[in-house]
Amino acid sequence: MDQQIQSLCKRLKLPGVFSTYESVTREAIEKKITYPEYLIQILKAEEEARDEKGKQKRILLARFPTIKRFEQIELDKLPKDAQDNLQRFKNLDFLRNNQNLIMVGNSGTGKTLLAISIGVKACEMGYHVLFKTAAGLINELKEAKSDRSLTRFAKTFGKLDLVVLDELGYISFDLEGAELLFQYIALRYEVKSTIITSNLVFSEWIKIFKDQALTMALLDRITQNAIILNMNGRSYRRKELDE
């Protein structure tokens, strides 16, 4: 009987049913529930299994360098601006409103930690996310341009609910890289949300993009209706070491 059920579940792609039918059946017998109630419990088990599989798949496809969640964040170690806004990030309100989130501050204050935690929560809530360092994204864009696959890249990039662009400003780019990055950030303007972390204040972004007009155009787009966090403060990692 078990082999037949396993075979049917495999053919019908119902792993949740197979993994829970024994416990659900035992409970149904003990509580003498009706057949419709039994069927509902079995189907709910399958739904939960598929939801969990979907979450894990979205997290994997997001390519986070490590997995962090809000529960792991020590609130008192974050800069005050982040502390004051943490709840709204947990609720993903900015994502539903297609707003950008820009975190600017010195190294080690929790920008990447917070960005990853938001991204993982978004994956768990059904959103499609991609995490990239600025340098990594530019390298991919250049490769796509070389392969003449930028159109296909743009189609995929534009559909993502959330893009996390980390470490903007740690490495400067050549003009080609700056122009490509501008085009693909602008592609998401007022349509999808982007999180950007940077160690440079806006007035210093000219050091990254080299061109004044390009820098101003980019800032004009990404800051409109954006949430901007001041992430300057004592190093989050330094605090952990001191303790």
Secondary structure, 3 states (H helix, E strand, C coil): CHHHHHHHHHHHCCHHHHHHHHHHHHHHHHHCCCHHHHHHHHHHHHHHHHHHHHHHHHHHHHCCCCCCCHHHCCHHHCCHHHHHHHHHHHCCHHHHCCCCEEEECCCCCCHHHHHHHHHHHHHHCCCCEEEEEHHHHHHHHHHHHHCCCHHHHHHHHHHCCEEEEEEECCCCCCHHHHHHHHHHHHCCCCCCEEEEEECCCHHHCHHHHCCHHHHHHHHHHHHCCCEEEECCCCCHHHHHHHC
